[in-house]
Amino acid sequence: MKYANINLGKNVEIDPSSTVNNVIIGDNVRIAKRCSVFGSPDNLLEIGSDTYIGMNSLLNGFAARLTIGCNVSIAQNVNIMVDSGPNASKVLQKIFPVDKRPVTIGNHAWIGTGSIIMPGVTLGDYCVVAANSYVNKSFDPFTVIGGNPAKLLRTFTEDEKKKMIEE
């Protein structure tokens, strides 16, 4: 792999078994074991400060922009992708074109283990994704979502929102 465009903030920890390329990583970010985190020269993947990426996770920002906010918790075995389709078969692409769209994960989001985030998704600030969810549409801030496909499970109460924002 050719390493390029790696901009690391202060106090960043990346396990040696993980790979990063074409990224802008904020301060105090931790990337656990066996992760693959990459953008492209045209689409630098951005990770905000104080974010954690759990082991065996894949953050694919190659074909479009992938932006991860600050204070985001990504559990193990999470797959976030900005493109999906039969990229090796031009014939199948006539029926199933490759979907290439940006993904944005808001600040203070929490993505549960085994979840898949598909192209074109925006998750608002304080969005919680239940474990093993398949997220193929966007959700507002202060929501809890889950399932296959993911659906709204609940929104945070006004009291809960106040507690979170008070920091």
N, CA and C of each residue as an Amber inpcrd file, in Angstrom:
protein
   501
   0.8470000  -1.1770000   0.0000000   0.0000000   0.0000000   0.0000000
   0.8900000   1.2380000   0.0000000   0.5090000   2.1970000  -0.8130000
   1.2110000   3.4700000  -0.8400000   0.5640000   4.3780000   0.1980000
   1.3560000   4.8410000   1.1700000   0.8350000   5.7060000   2.2150000
   0.9890000   7.1620000   1.7900000  -0.1060000   7.9100000   1.9160000
  -0.0710000   9.3190000   1.5380000  -1.1880000  10.0650000   2.2430000
  -1.0390000  11.3760000   2.3170000  -2.0990000  12.2420000   2.8450000
  -2.5680000  11.8150000   4.2300000  -1.6350000  11.6280000   5.1410000
  -1.9770000  11.2510000   6.5070000  -1.6660000  12.4350000   7.4110000
  -2.7160000  13.0350000   7.9530000  -2.5820000  14.2020000   8.8200000
  -3.1020000  13.8230000  10.1980000  -2.1900000  13.6690000  11.1560000
  -2.5570000  13.2120000  12.4910000  -2.5340000  14.3660000  13.4870000
  -3.5840000  14.4210000  14.3260000  -3.6190000  15.3820000  15.4200000
  -2.7090000  14.9320000  16.5510000  -2.8390000  15.5960000  17.6850000
  -2.0410000  15.2610000  18.8650000  -2.6110000  14.0310000  19.5650000
  -1.7150000  13.2420000  20.1550000  -2.0980000  12.1190000  21.0050000
  -2.9810000  11.0990000  20.2830000  -2.6920000  10.8190000  19.0350000
  -3.4410000   9.8190000  18.2540000  -2.8000000   8.4590000  18.4790000
  -3.6140000   7.4440000  18.7130000  -3.1290000   6.0750000  18.8900000
  -3.7330000   5.1850000  17.8140000  -2.8760000   4.5910000  16.9910000
  -3.3160000   3.6670000  15.9470000  -2.5780000   2.3550000  16.1750000
  -3.3200000   1.2840000  16.4050000  -2.6810000  -0.0100000  16.6090000
  -1.8650000  -0.3640000  15.3630000  -0.6860000  -0.9480000  15.5500000
   0.1720000  -1.2790000  14.4010000  -0.4660000  -2.2410000  13.3960000
  -1.4670000  -3.0070000  13.8050000  -2.1170000  -3.9270000  12.8760000
  -3.1640000  -3.2390000  12.0040000  -3.4420000  -1.9830000  12.2630000
  -4.4270000  -1.2310000  11.4840000  -3.7350000  -0.4470000  10.3720000
  -4.5030000  -0.1120000   9.3320000  -3.9780000   0.6990000   8.2420000
  -4.8210000   1.9510000   8.0800000  -4.1460000   3.0580000   7.8140000
  -4.8210000   4.3220000   7.5300000  -4.1590000   4.9470000   6.3090000
  -4.9640000   5.6260000   5.5030000  -4.4500000   6.2680000   4.3130000
  -5.4270000   7.3400000   3.8550000  -4.8910000   8.4700000   3.3860000
  -5.7210000   9.5710000   2.9000000  -6.7300000  10.0030000   3.9590000
  -6.1920000  10.4070000   5.1200000  -7.0370000  10.7470000   6.2670000
  -6.5890000  12.0450000   6.9320000  -7.5490000  12.6700000   7.5840000
  -7.2860000  13.7710000   8.4980000  -7.8680000  13.3240000   9.8320000
  -7.0220000  13.1380000  10.8260000  -7.4460000  12.5990000  12.1150000
  -7.2000000  13.6470000  13.1970000  -8.2520000  13.9550000  13.9550000
  -8.1690000  14.9530000  15.0160000  -7.4090000  14.4550000  16.2340000
  -7.3490000  15.2920000  17.2550000  -6.6330000  14.9800000  18.4870000
  -7.3230000  13.8530000  19.2720000  -6.5160000  13.0830000  19.9850000
  -6.9990000  12.0680000  20.9410000  -7.8630000  10.9900000  20.3110000
  -7.6220000  10.6740000  19.0570000  -8.3570000   9.6050000  18.3850000
  -7.6390000   8.2870000  18.6470000  -8.4250000   7.2220000  18.8830000
  -7.8580000   5.8880000  19.0650000  -8.4550000   4.9410000  18.0270000
  -7.5800000   4.2310000  17.3350000  -7.9950000   3.2330000  16.3490000
  -7.4490000   1.8950000  16.8140000  -8.3570000   0.9600000  17.0860000
  -7.9950000  -0.3400000  17.6630000  -7.3880000  -1.2740000  16.6110000
  -7.2490000  -2.5320000  16.9830000  -6.5910000  -3.5500000  16.1570000
  -7.3640000  -3.8550000  14.8740000  -6.5980000  -4.1690000  13.8430000
  -7.0970000  -4.6950000  12.5670000  -8.1950000  -3.8370000  11.9260000
  -8.0470000  -2.5360000  11.9790000  -8.9810000  -1.6280000  11.3160000
  -8.3930000  -1.1890000   9.9770000  -9.2680000  -0.8890000   9.0460000
  -8.8710000  -0.3150000   7.7730000  -9.6400000   0.9870000   7.6160000
  -8.8960000   2.0960000   7.5780000  -9.4840000   3.4310000   7.5670000
  -8.8520000   4.1900000   6.4080000  -9.6470000   4.4780000   5.3710000
  -9.0420000   5.1050000   4.2060000 -10.0160000   5.9590000   3.4140000
  -9.4420000   7.0050000   2.8550000 -10.1240000   7.8280000   1.8750000
  -9.3670000   7.6720000   0.5640000  -9.3690000   8.7360000  -0.2250000
  -8.6010000   8.7580000  -1.4650000  -7.9850000  10.1370000  -1.5980000
  -7.0730000  10.3230000  -2.5460000  -6.5020000  11.6670000  -2.7140000
  -7.5680000  12.7390000  -2.9740000  -8.6650000  12.3500000  -3.6070000
  -9.7520000  13.2920000  -3.8900000 -10.7730000  13.3960000  -2.7590000
 -10.7910000  12.4360000  -1.8610000 -11.7570000  12.3800000  -0.7630000
 -11.0440000  11.9950000   0.5200000 -10.4240000  12.9650000   1.1680000
  -9.7590000  12.6490000   2.4270000 -10.8050000  12.3230000   3.4850000
 -10.6450000  11.1840000   4.1350000 -11.5440000  10.7740000   5.2100000
 -11.2150000  11.6120000   6.4410000 -12.2400000  12.1870000   7.0770000
 -12.0180000  13.0280000   8.2500000 -12.6020000  12.3860000   9.4970000
 -11.7900000  12.3590000  10.5600000 -12.2240000  11.8510000  11.8570000
 -11.9890000  12.9480000  12.8810000 -13.0580000  13.3530000  13.5790000
 -12.9540000  14.4130000  14.5720000 -12.2540000  13.9610000  15.8440000
 -11.8990000  14.9140000  16.6610000 -11.1780000  14.6630000  17.9130000
 -11.9690000  13.7870000  18.8760000 -11.2220000  13.0850000  19.7290000
 -11.7900000  12.2870000  20.8220000 -12.7250000  11.1880000  20.3390000
 -12.4170000  10.6120000  19.1990000 -13.2210000   9.5360000  18.6140000
 -12.5060000   8.2070000  18.8160000 -13.2890000   7.1390000  18.9520000
 -12.7520000   5.7860000  19.1090000 -13.3090000   4.9020000  18.0020000
 -12.4270000   4.1110000  17.3730000 -12.8230000   3.1440000  16.3510000
 -12.4340000   1.7640000  16.8390000 -13.4240000   0.9020000  17.0290000
 -13.2160000  -0.4310000  17.5720000 -12.5860000  -1.3950000  16.5930000
 -12.0290000  -2.4840000  17.1420000 -11.2600000  -3.4220000  16.3350000
 -12.0830000  -4.0510000  15.2160000 -11.3790000  -4.3830000  14.1550000
 -11.9300000  -5.0280000  12.9610000 -12.9290000  -4.1590000  12.2090000
 -12.8880000  -2.8590000  12.4030000 -13.8220000  -1.9840000  11.6980000
 -13.2230000  -1.5160000  10.3750000 -14.1210000  -1.2570000   9.4220000
 -13.7420000  -0.7910000   8.0930000 -14.4370000   0.5360000   7.8340000
 -13.6430000   1.5800000   7.5970000 -14.1720000   2.8920000   7.2320000
 -13.6660000   3.1970000   5.8360000 -14.5410000   3.0280000   4.8450000
 -14.1920000   3.1630000   3.4360000 -14.7040000   4.4930000   2.9080000
 -13.7950000   5.4480000   2.7510000 -14.1440000   6.7450000   2.2030000
 -13.4770000   6.9960000   0.8670000 -13.2640000   5.9520000   0.0870000
 -12.5020000   6.0970000  -1.1460000 -13.2670000   6.8370000  -2.2490000
 -14.4930000   6.4370000  -2.5310000 -15.2120000   6.9390000  -3.7100000
 -15.9940000   8.2220000  -3.4620000 -16.2040000   8.5840000  -2.2040000
 -16.9320000   9.8060000  -1.8500000 -16.4730000  10.2180000  -0.4540000
 -16.9180000  11.3520000   0.0010000 -16.4610000  11.9070000   1.2770000
 -17.0670000  11.1490000   2.4610000 -16.2220000  10.7490000   3.4060000
 -16.6590000  10.1500000   4.6740000 -16.1680000  11.0600000   5.7890000
 -17.1220000  11.5590000   6.5760000 -16.8070000  12.4720000   7.6640000
 -17.3460000  11.9060000   8.9630000 -16.4700000  11.7270000   9.9380000
 -16.8260000  11.2450000  11.2680000 -16.6290000  12.4270000  12.2200000
 -17.6380000  12.7260000  13.0360000 -17.5610000  13.8650000  13.9400000
 -16.6440000  13.6390000  15.1290000 -16.7470000  14.5360000  16.0930000
 -15.9730000  14.4520000  17.3340000 -16.7240000  13.6160000  18.3660000
 -15.9710000  12.9850000  19.2590000 -16.5360000  12.1970000  20.3610000
 -17.4410000  11.0730000  19.8710000 -17.0970000  10.4920000  18.7360000
 -17.8800000   9.3910000  18.1740000 -17.3220000   8.0730000  18.6980000
 -18.2200000   7.1700000  19.0700000 -17.8390000   5.8290000  19.5430000
 -18.2810000   4.8150000  18.4930000 -17.3100000   4.1740000  17.8570000
 -17.5950000   3.1420000  16.8560000 -17.1230000   1.8200000  17.4460000
 -18.0510000   0.9150000  17.6770000 -17.7260000  -0.3760000  18.2900000
 -16.9850000  -1.2700000  17.2950000 -16.6880000  -2.4910000  17.7010000
 -15.9510000  -3.4190000  16.8560000 -16.8140000  -3.9350000  15.7080000
 -16.1350000  -4.3330000  14.6340000 -16.7690000  -4.9650000  13.4670000
 -17.8070000  -4.0800000  12.7840000 -17.5810000  -2.7760000  12.7660000
 -18.4810000  -1.8440000  12.0840000 -17.9490000  -1.5980000  10.6840000
 -18.8640000  -1.5180000   9.7040000 -18.5070000  -1.2640000   8.3190000
 -19.2310000  -0.0030000   7.8680000 -18.4720000   1.0340000   7.5430000
 -19.0350000   2.2740000   7.0200000 -18.4900000   2.4450000   5.6160000
 -19.3840000   2.5410000   4.6230000 -18.9330000   2.5810000   3.2380000
 -19.6200000   3.6780000   2.4430000 -18.8490000   4.3160000   1.5800000
 -19.3940000   5.3570000   0.7230000 -19.6960000   4.8350000  -0.6830000
 -19.3580000   3.5880000  -0.9430000 -19.7210000   2.9920000  -2.2320000
 -20.0620000   1.5240000  -2.0430000 -20.9730000   1.0570000  -2.8920000
 -21.4090000  -0.3310000  -2.8050000 -21.9380000  -0.7550000  -4.1710000
 -21.5560000  -1.9440000  -4.5800000 -22.0390000  -2.4820000  -5.8470000
 -21.0590000  -3.4840000  -6.4190000 -21.4140000  -4.0380000  -7.5710000
 -20.5510000  -5.0460000  -8.2010000 -19.4120000  -4.3920000  -8.9780000
 -18.4530000  -3.8020000  -8.2560000 -17.4100000  -2.9960000  -8.9020000
 -16.5000000  -3.7780000  -9.8470000 -16.4740000  -5.0880000  -9.7560000
 -15.6110000  -5.8910000 -10.6420000 -16.3350000  -6.3400000 -11.9080000
 -17.6360000  -6.0900000 -12.0030000 -18.4050000  -6.5670000 -13.1500000
 -19.1280000  -5.4210000 -13.8480000 -18.5860000  -5.0120000 -14.9880000
 -19.2550000  -3.9730000 -15.7870000 -20.6170000  -4.4520000 -16.2690000
 -20.7610000  -5.7490000 -16.4960000 -22.0370000  -6.3020000 -16.9530000
 -23.1050000  -6.1440000 -15.8640000 -22.7890000  -6.5610000 -14.6260000
 -23.7630000  -6.4180000 -13.5430000 -24.0540000  -4.9570000 -13.2210000
 -23.0760000  -4.0800000 -13.4630000 -23.2980000  -2.6560000 -13.1960000
 -24.3700000  -2.0650000 -14.1150000 -24.6350000  -2.7100000 -15.2460000
 -25.7230000  -2.2500000 -16.1140000 -27.0760000  -2.3990000 -15.4180000
 -27.1840000  -3.3660000 -14.5310000 -28.4200000  -3.6090000 -13.7820000
 -28.3280000  -3.0230000 -12.3810000 -27.1630000  -3.1660000 -11.7600000
 -26.9280000  -2.6930000 -10.3950000 -25.7680000  -1.7000000 -10.3940000
 -26.0190000  -0.4320000 -10.7430000 -24.9090000   0.5290000 -10.7690000
 -24.2830000   0.7070000  -9.3880000 -22.9940000   0.9880000  -9.3770000
 -22.2960000   1.2090000  -8.1180000 -22.8280000   2.5010000  -7.4940000
 -23.2440000   2.3970000  -6.2360000 -23.7800000   3.5280000  -5.4760000
 -22.6140000   4.2270000  -4.7940000 -22.3520000   5.4800000  -5.1600000
 -21.2470000   6.2600000  -4.5800000 -21.8280000   7.5530000  -4.0320000
 -21.9290000   7.6410000  -2.6910000 -22.4600000   8.8490000  -2.0640000
 -21.7610000   9.0890000  -0.7290000 -21.6440000  10.3540000  -0.3220000
 -20.9640000  10.6630000   0.9390000 -21.7260000  10.1440000   2.1550000
 -20.9770000   9.9500000   3.2320000 -21.5400000   9.5420000   4.5240000
 -21.0330000  10.5200000   5.5770000 -21.9460000  10.9310000   6.4600000
 -21.5790000  11.8260000   7.5570000 -22.1080000  11.2630000   8.8630000
 -21.2220000  11.1500000   9.8440000 -21.5880000  10.7070000  11.1870000
 -21.4150000  11.9190000  12.1070000 -22.4880000  12.3250000  12.7840000
 -22.4540000  13.5200000  13.6180000 -21.6640000  13.3450000  14.9070000
 -21.4730000  14.4420000  15.6020000 -20.7570000  14.4430000  16.8750000
 -21.4920000  13.6220000  17.9280000 -20.7410000  12.9780000  18.7960000
 -21.2690000  12.2050000  19.9200000 -22.1450000  11.0270000  19.4890000
 -22.0150000  10.5760000  18.2500000 -22.7670000   9.4010000  17.8070000
 -22.1350000   8.1450000  18.4090000 -22.9450000   7.1020000  18.5140000
 -22.4770000   5.8050000  19.0310000 -22.9920000   4.7420000  18.0870000
 -22.0810000   4.0180000  17.4470000 -22.4570000   2.9880000  16.4810000
 -22.1200000   1.6330000  17.0830000 -23.1550000   0.8140000  17.2890000
 -23.0040000  -0.4770000  17.9460000 -22.3090000  -1.5100000  17.0850000
 -21.7880000  -2.5240000  17.7530000 -21.0040000  -3.5770000  17.1130000
 -21.7530000  -4.2320000  15.9570000 -21.0040000  -4.5430000  14.9090000
 -21.5470000  -5.2720000  13.7730000 -22.4600000  -4.4700000  12.8680000
 -22.5630000  -3.1800000  13.0770000 -23.4570000  -2.3660000  12.2510000
 -22.8300000  -2.0560000  10.8990000 -23.7010000  -1.8310000   9.9100000
 -23.2910000  -1.4800000   8.5610000 -23.9610000  -0.1620000   8.2020000
 -23.1590000   0.8060000   7.7910000 -23.6640000   2.1060000   7.3670000
 -23.4190000   2.2150000   5.8620000 -24.4840000   2.3740000   5.1020000
 -24.4210000   2.3590000   3.6430000 -24.2010000   3.7580000   3.0570000
 -23.8680000   3.8300000   1.7600000 -23.6480000   5.1190000   1.1020000
 -24.8560000   6.0500000   1.2220000 -24.5680000   7.3440000   1.3520000
 -25.6050000   8.3600000   1.3780000 -26.2130000   8.6410000   2.7260000
 -25.7740000   7.9570000   3.7730000 -26.3640000   8.0990000   5.1040000
 -25.7390000   9.2800000   5.8470000 -26.6000000  10.0330000   6.5270000
 -26.1670000  11.0460000   7.4810000 -26.8070000  10.7100000   8.8110000
 -25.9920000  10.5640000   9.8390000 -26.4910000  10.3460000  11.1950000
 -26.2320000  11.6250000  11.9770000 -27.2920000  12.1810000  12.5670000
 -27.1710000  13.4350000  13.2840000 -26.3910000  13.3040000  14.5790000
 -26.0890000  14.4410000  15.1790000 -25.4000000  14.4660000  16.4690000
 -26.1930000  13.6530000  17.4940000 -25.4940000  12.9590000  18.3580000
 -26.0840000  12.1700000  19.4490000 -26.9770000  11.0290000  18.9390000
 -26.7380000  10.5550000  17.7380000 -27.5030000   9.4260000  17.2070000
 -26.8680000   8.1320000  17.7250000 -27.7030000   7.2140000  18.1950000
 -27.2470000   5.9170000  18.6990000 -27.7560000   4.8310000  17.7490000
 -26.8460000   3.9760000  17.2920000 -27.1860000   2.8840000  16.3870000
 -27.0470000   1.5730000  17.1570000 -28.1340000   0.8220000  17.2740000
 -28.1010000  -0.4540000  17.9890000 -27.1900000  -1.4490000  17.2740000
 -26.6740000  -2.4040000  18.0250000 -25.7750000  -3.4210000  17.4750000
 -26.4340000  -4.1620000  16.3150000 -25.6150000  -4.5450000  15.3510000
 -26.0260000  -5.3490000  14.1920000 -27.0920000  -4.6900000  13.3380000
 -27.0770000  -3.3760000  13.2630000 -28.0600000  -2.6600000  12.4420000
 -27.5340000  -2.4620000  11.0250000 -28.4780000  -2.4360000  10.0840000
 -28.1890000  -2.1520000   8.6850000 -28.8190000  -0.7930000   8.3830000
 -27.9700000   0.2340000   8.2570000 -28.4580000   1.6010000   8.1310000
 -28.3280000   2.0430000   6.6750000 -29.4730000   2.1890000   6.0060000
 -29.4520000   2.5810000   4.5990000 -30.2100000   3.8750000   4.3340000
 -30.5600000   4.5940000   5.4100000 -31.1520000   5.9240000   5.2580000
 -30.6880000   6.8000000   6.4180000 -30.9050000   8.0910000   6.2960000
 -30.4150000   9.0510000   7.2820000 -31.3700000   9.1910000   8.4580000
 -30.7960000   9.6100000   9.6110000 -31.5870000   9.8180000  10.8210000
 -31.1760000  11.1150000  11.4910000 -32.1350000  11.7090000  12.1780000
 -31.9590000  13.0040000  12.8300000 -31.1070000  12.9020000  14.0900000
 -30.6750000  14.0690000  14.6030000 -29.9840000  14.0940000  15.8930000
 -30.8870000  13.5830000  17.0170000 -30.2650000  13.1460000  18.1020000
 -30.9620000  12.7150000  19.3180000 -31.9310000  11.5630000  19.0630000
 -31.5300000  10.6230000  18.2220000 -32.3760000   9.4660000  17.9410000
 -31.6470000   8.1750000  18.2960000 -32.4240000   7.1470000  18.5780000
 -31.9100000   5.7960000  18.7740000 -32.5340000   4.9690000  17.6620000
 -31.6750000   4.3050000  16.8850000 -32.1530000   3.5500000  15.7340000
 -31.6240000   2.1230000  15.8140000 -32.2760000   1.2220000  15.0850000
 -31.7750000  -0.1430000  15.0520000 -32.6060000  -1.0160000  14.1490000
 -32.0440000  -2.1610000  13.7980000 -32.7510000  -3.1510000  13.0070000
 -32.1600000  -3.3230000  11.6280000 -32.8370000  -4.1770000  10.8450000
 -32.4190000  -4.4840000   9.4840000 -33.6400000  -4.4900000   8.5740000
 -33.8940000  -3.3840000   7.8630000 -33.1460000  -2.1300000   7.8790000
 -33.4290000  -1.3350000   9.1550000 -32.5280000  -0.4170000   9.4700000
 -32.6710000   0.3770000  10.6920000 -33.9150000   1.2540000  10.6140000
 -34.5560000   1.3890000  11.7660000 -35.7160000   2.2790000  11.8680000
 -35.5860000   3.0490000  13.1830000 -36.3730000   4.0800000  13.3110000
 -36.3670000   4.8770000  14.5250000 -36.9450000   4.0540000  15.6740000
 -36.1750000   3.8960000  16.7470000 -36.6670000   3.2020000  17.9290000
 -37.2440000   4.1910000  18.9400000 -36.5410000   5.3250000  19.1010000
 -37.0490000   6.3820000  19.9680000 -36.2160000   7.6350000  19.7930000
 -36.7380000   8.7330000  20.2810000 -35.9510000   9.9610000  20.3430000
 -35.6630000  10.2440000  21.8030000 -34.5940000  10.9740000  22.0580000
 -34.2540000  11.3180000  23.4270000 -35.2700000  12.3160000  23.9800000
 -35.5430000  12.1960000  25.2710000 -36.4520000  13.1400000  25.9260000
 -35.7530000  14.4830000  26.0890000 -36.5230000  15.5140000  26.3890000
 -35.9400000  16.8360000  26.6170000 -34.9650000  16.8040000  27.7930000
 -35.3040000  16.0540000  28.8580000 -34.3950000  15.9370000  30.0080000
 -33.0870000  15.2620000  29.6080000 -33.1640000  14.2050000  28.8010000
 -31.9570000  13.5330000  28.3340000 -31.1110000  14.4600000  27.4660000
 -31.7510000  15.2100000  26.6010000 -31.0150000  16.1550000  25.7510000
 -30.2820000  17.1940000  26.6040000 -30.9440000  17.6980000  27.6100000
 -30.3130000  18.7000000  28.4930000 -29.0870000  18.1210000  29.1750000
 -29.1900000  16.8720000  29.6790000 -28.0520000  16.2250000  30.3280000
 -26.8650000  16.0840000  29.3720000 -27.1460000  15.7290000  28.1300000
 -26.0670000  15.5280000  27.1660000 -25.4100000  16.8410000  26.7650000
 -26.1850000  17.8640000  26.6110000 -25.6560000  19.1300000  26.1170000
 -24.9350000  19.9150000  27.2000000 -25.2680000  19.6880000  28.4630000
 -24.6450000  20.4160000  29.5770000 -23.1440000  20.2260000  29.6640000
 -22.6230000  19.0860000  29.2470000 -21.1810000  18.7490000  29.2810000
 -20.5420000  19.5050000  30.3740000
